[in-house]
Amino acid sequence: MAWFTKLLKSSLGKKVVMSLTGLFLIIFLVVHLVGNLQLLANDGGEKFNLYTEFMTTSPIIKTISYGLYLFIIIHAIQGILLMGQNRAARASRYLVKHPSKSTFASRNMGPLGVIILVFILVHMWQFWFQMKIGSLDMVTYEGHEPVRDLYTVVDYAFSQWWYVLFYVLSMVVIAFHLLHGFQSAFQSLGLNHKKYTPVIKTLGRIYSVVVPLGFAIIPIYFFFAR
């Protein structure tokens, strides 16, 4: 097992861990977006509240959630470590005046990741913590047991201009982070091929725009249309 520990401590090992956890989070974002889109249903929050109740009471989903929290922590820690290594590497390249062909997203994955981590903490405090520990009102829908009314909390949060702005700007940051991270994850795992890499890059660009845009539409809709 010494070789495995040595691998995880190496730059390559850190990138592999970042890639695997990153791909898991990429999949999670799609699932999370599908759930959040229930907020757009014109039903007074019924679909969204039933969805959140299921997500917080299902044993399988709860188990996956704990794995998600662990992956977020690992991804963040590895990202911070790699950010330090990349800064040192860039400093060495600047000393010999090598021109940089990197993109804004690739040069700033670390800082972008830190901003995203702050957003996640605020977001979880605003909604997840209230769902888990807060004293939410209960609401009853026909054919269902009473469920917690998270919809009202979301409705109030998205009526605050500063939070809507914070949320939308965070989605822009996530878009840039994904723009490089999507393709980089496959590359770090050695999944490069002249036939498939362009397809991965294209899918990454589409994903990096569509998913953050889907999240951003929700607070904008609540603020301006409700």
Stockholm file with secondary structure:
# STOCKHOLM 1.0

chainA/1-226         MAWFTKLLKSSLGKKVVMSLTGLFLIIFLVVHLVGNLQLLANDGGEKFNLYTEFMTTSPIIKTISYGLYLFIIIHAIQGILLMGQNRAARASRYLVKHPSKSTFASRNMGPLGVIILVFILVHMWQFWFQMKIGSLDMVTYEGHEPVRDLYTVVDYAFSQWWYVLFYVLSMVVIAFHLLHGFQSAFQSLGLNHKKYTPVIKTLGRIYSVVVPLGFAIIPIYFFFAR
#=GR chainA/1-226 SS CHHHHHHHHSHHHHHHHHHHHHHHHHHHHHHHHHHHGGGGSSSTTHHHHHHHHHHHHCHHHHHHHHHHHHHHHHHHHHHHHHHHHHHHHHHHHHHTTCCCCCCHHHHTHHHHHHHHHHHHHHHIIIIIHHHHTSCCCEECCTTSCCEECHHHHHHHHTTSHHHHHHHHHHHHHHHHHHHHHHHHHHHHTTCCCTTTHHHHHHHHHHHHHHHHHHHHHHHHHHHHHC
#=GC SS_cons         CHHHHHHHHSHHHHHHHHHHHHHHHHHHHHHHHHHHGGGGSSSTTHHHHHHHHHHHHCHHHHHHHHHHHHHHHHHHHHHHHHHHHHHHHHHHHHHTTCCCCCCHHHHTHHHHHHHHHHHHHHHIIIIIHHHHTSCCCEECCTTSCCEECHHHHHHHHTTSHHHHHHHHHHHHHHHHHHHHHHHHHHHHTTCCCTTTHHHHHHHHHHHHHHHHHHHHHHHHHHHHHC
//
